[in-house]
Amino acid sequence: MATTNPLQFIQQVRAEVSKIVWPTRREVLLTTVMVFIMAALTAVFFALVDLLIRSGLQGLLNIFG
């Protein structure tokens, strides 16, 4: 691995940082809202699956218990 001069390293870091494209405020807001919506949908899905499994197990225990 080649060693570089600290000054060259800082220049390279600045060059790479200048290539970063930051999201706009609207993009951040939209992606944040989408994350909350997907988290809510996932929570509802797993709550329904849990309810279905629980009711199925209770039904089986009532039949055989």
N, C-alpha and C positions, 0 to 999 in steps of 0.2 A: 504494500500500500504506500503510495507516494505521499510525502508530507508536503503541505502547502504553507505558504507564508500566511500568518494571521490576517494581514491586510487583504490578501487575495481571498481568503476564506470569507471575511466580512463582505467584500464586494460580491462574491458569488451568492451569499445568503441574501443580500439586498436585491440582486437580480432575480432570484427565485421568488422572493416575497412580492416583488412588483408584478409577477405573473398571476398572482391570486386574483380571482374574480369573486368579489363579495356579493352575496345575495341582497336583493333590494328588501326594503321593509315589507312590501306587499308579499313577496315570495316567502319571507320568514313567517308572516302571519298566516298565509294559506297552508304552509306545511305544518305549522303548529296546530291549526284547526283540524287538519286531516289526521294528525297523530291522535288528538283527543277523540275524534269520531271513531277511528279504528280501534282505539283502546276500549271505548264504550261498547262497540259492536262485539268485540272479543269477550268482554265481561258478560254481556247478555248471552252470547253463545254458550260459554262455559257454565253459566248459571242454569240455562235450559238443559244442557247435557247432565249436569249434576242432579237436577230435579227429575229428569227421566230415569237416570240410573237409580236414584234413591227410591222413587215410586216403584220401579221394577223389582228392586230387591225387597221392598216391603211387601209387595204382592206375592213374591215367591215365599217369603217367610210366613205370610198368612196362610198360604196354601199348604206348605209342608211343615209348618210349625205348630 
